[in-house]
Amino acid sequence: MVELTPSQLRNALSDPIFVVLSTAADALQLPCYLIGGYVRDLFLKRESTDIDVVVVGHGIAMAKEVAKRLGRGAHISVFQRFGTAQVKWHGRELEFVGARRESYSPDSRKPHVEDGTLQDDLERRDFTINTLAISLNRETFGKLIDLFGGLQDMEDKMLRTPLDPLITFSDDPLRMMRCIRFATQLNFTIDDEAADAIRQDRERIRIISQERITTELNKIMLSPTPSIGFSYLDETGLLPLILPEIAALQGRETREGKGHKDIFQHTLQVLDNVSKKSTNLWLRWAALLHDVGKPRSKGWDPVQGWTFHNHNYLGARMVPDIFRRLKLPMGAEMKYVQKIVDLHMRPISLSDDIVTDSAVRRLLYDAGKDLEDLMLLCEADITSKNAARRRLYQQNFERVRHKMAVLEDNDRIRNFQPPVDGLEIMQTFGLGPSPVIGQLKQSIKEAILNGKIPNEHDAARQFMLDRAKALGLKPVETVKEKKA
């Protein structure tokens, strides 16, 4: 955290937008404060573009005055029912609200709102680090108001609620997810009372829409160390309510002296490993779900010990239902995650056995443009505590990567397009659309992947002619010549 003197705070608010806010507030004779995330991030040295403003009085009137002063390019949206307004101007978003107090009914997160003081407004907020306010009026411009010890909590890297956490979380259960999300993003610790309140009130998360829960989940996933958030979700009891498939990965079992690792802890380590190398949200989801099929595939063999046969296939089949329930995109993003989960054992199996050209070609073909992401996940999947074993796996993967590079350079299998397409087959044999066209295309593809022929047009066409002859097909030119 950065220490900011009053003079430094004023300098931090040198952006012309704050001059407009100050003059508008004084013109309306309204006490006006910058609050929330923008203030918090000033002290944490984090980028912040959205500006939240509290007015002791009429927030909508303040928004209209600011929009008028900003002139062309300012767009105002008024939400009369909630007493709020938003002004968008040159890529900036300014939110305005009148200071208020709120009360909630037990079965809803929609508050009953009435006018209040600045303290009323600040204490209804989620965490003390978000209760800091800076005066924007000219006479007190840059003065910091810290009624709930937010600065000290930032210094201590602690998340606390301004009121009793049971009240804060019960009023708006989404705050339980926000608490864990902030702890993950900022690498803060959740106060014991707040953590206990989440455990006690966790069932109230069910009244929150799935879309809003998933928004917080994705922010946790995109944090530098996502495992922090999933560990807190587990410790507070929210994980089984939100992602029961991930909660089911927990635990070890031992039989005849043979045990298996805790798949949940392994999964979190893989997720963190991937997150160090990639900001791709969907690759991170693939990392989280890569072993999700293991509980359903778990078996015991007296010789091999614990087995998880086909867990990648079972996990891939689970992905659509998980995405659908979480309201995640069901298009290309879901199919990408499903594909990575399904394929993640293939490079590992290649590194264990003698690497054949055919097996590598098939992996190149099946992974296509997502090969690098797949390999990144597979390398992140090496979590053994045995340094020698980790080195061996890494060496094997390097061998696989080298083989891939050589074959791709020679055969151009990634993003494979058949050198002889269906139209050429139909024209060659005078056929319309029919199953035999697909059979010939599949035969050509298999011949290339198996290394029987190079990935070239002439070789593929000759293979097609030979294969067609075996099926009793003749090119149309031969038919015409015979009639002549």
Secondary structure by P-SEA (a helix, b strand, c coil): cccccaaaaaaaaccaaaaaaaaaaaaaccccccccaaaaaaaacccccbbbbbbcccaaaaaaaaaaaacccbbbbbcccccbbbbbcccbbbbbbccbbbbbcccccccbbbbbcaaaaaaacccccccbbbbcccccccccccccaaaaaaaacbbbbcccaaaaaaaccaaaaaaaaaaaaacccccaaaaaaaaaaccccccccaaaaaaaaaaaaacccaaaaaaaaaaacccccccccccccccccccccccccaaaaaaaaaaaaaaaccccaaaaaaaaaccccccccccccccccccccaaaaaaaaaaaaaaaaacccccaaaaaaaaaaaacaaaaaaaaccccaaaaaaaaaaaccaaaaaaaaaaaacccccaaaaaaaaaaaaaaaaaaaaaaaccccccccccccaaaaaaaacccccaaaaaaaaaaaaaaaaccccccaaaaaaaaaaaaaaaccccaaaaaaaac
